[in-house]
Amino acid sequence: MDLRGIPPNRPVLIAGPTASGKSALAIRIARDAGGIIVNADALQVYSGWRVLTARPSPEEERDIPHALFGHVGMEQAYSVGHWLRDVGPLLDGPLRPVIVGGTGLYFSALTEGLAEIPATPPEVRAEADGLSLETLLSGLDPRTAAGLDQRNRARVQRAWEVRTATGRGLADWQADTPPPLLPLPRAHAVVLRPEVPWLNARIEARFDSMLAQGAVEEVEALLPVWRAGTPAFRALGAEEIRAWLVGEITRSEATERAVIASRAYAKRQRTWFRSRMASWPPISLP
């Protein structure tokens, strides 16, 4: 990527699937062209993860300004709405933001706006947690259901919770979306589009590297407070390492399952970027 083509007065947005090299690109831009690196990954916000979510190293955070990495406790709820409130002041700060991550919903909310939906009551969420995906889907209005990835339980459950709690479909709430904080024409945006074989090989190599760098110790430290299924504990590979540590599966099984899960997640990310971010200029890799 030719950094000379980046307008110096515009925020930079870098989206891409896991293990595609987007963080390295953000560091290069911030180091060479100036700026603060801002996290747009829903798992890198949590304080308990660094190695397993590929957060920047302490050395990188000392060398270049970073924001919204590891600032949320593992027990805290953190939504795209929270992220928007946190990122807002950084858009008008003294340093040009270089916003990087793989959570497509964060980028969509930032550049397209986010519907102001009331919070879900705990009892509604508890009920939803006990329902099957098929039951959740049957409780959606047709308009909302048509616009969802119906295999993504988190998205389907969120839509069910909204309709149950408010009596109004998620699609109707989204139709009343306020103006975005950062309309896309005011930013320099790119999306990384790697070749699948190249990306799959990187995913496998990166997980092996994470194991060597301390991912097992990260998971082990969190075992006393483990809350399976909650957002903070959905880091790729975390559940597989936990199962290995408690003797449910072998190390080789944990590695195989984690790599498969990571590749499946990268596929979902690529699908999101193709469907929701088709207007973003692509960078082909390798």
PEHU-V6746 format. One line per field, one symbol per residue. psi: psi as a letter, one per 40 degrees, with the letter a starting at -180 (. if undefined). A space follows every 50 residues. Layout:
psi = ???
This chain:
psi = hheeehheeiihhhiiiheeedddddddddddeiihhhhfhededhdehc ddefiiiddddddhhiifhfehideihhiddddddddddddeiehhhghh iegdddddddeeihhghiihiddddddddeiidddddeeiidddddeihe ehdddddddddddddeehiddddddfhiiidgideeihiihhgihddddd ddddddddddddeedddddddeddehgheiddfehheddddddddeedii dddddddddddddddddddddddddefdehhihii.
